Amino acid sequence: MSRARSVVAIAGVLAACVLPAVGSSEPAGTAARSACGREEFVGGLEAVFGRFKTQAAASTFRVRVVAAGFQNASVIPGCSEFRVVVRGIDSFDVGVDLQAEAVHEHFAPTLECIAAKDDVGELEVVFGHRRTRAEAQQLVAAAADVGFTGLQLEADPCGGYEVLIKGFSGRSQAEDFVNEAKTAGFAGAAIESS
């Protein structure tokens, strides 16, 4: 099994070689997502191998994709179509590797961003964004070394990870936390609210 397939197989459990096509699998706006009954709870990248009008056609195509070695391919229903996708792609680089392998198997998947549903009104302090899980874990460790524990990772919609902490009682508490983080050397710390 090749490197990209192996990485995607592992990541799936957790959830012509030119520049890849990148887009979004999400309709614009929360109202559009809710209107067709589908909300995503985990963000990240997906490789879309094909789009079909019927679930039967998508399921048939999925069998071909799996037979070519892309073991985590699944059928995802949308508002007006069914997509055959591989999810759990940790980084854009892994997605590009997967696309290159897919071309050798006579597929042309696009990489598309999945935006996860946010908890409305929740304050978060973001310490930064990193391209890979390992880089994000390094930021978590660096913060823990100076007393900032409890940081979490969330997948960014187009690959990579956001390092953050939640659970603030109000904006004032979050601002105090950001000021402490900046004083400790985390200049990029900032408040985000959903």
Secondary structure, 3 states (H helix, E strand, C coil): CCHHHHHHHHHHHCCCCCCCCEEECCCCCHHHHHHCCCCCCCCEEEEEEEEECCHHHHHHHHHHHHHCCCCCEEEEECCCCEEEEEEEECCHHHHHHHHHHHHHCCCCCEEEEECCCCCCCCEEEEEEEECCHHHHHHHHHHHHHCCCCCCEEEECCCCCEEEEEECCCCHHHHHHHHHHHHHCCCCCCEEEEC
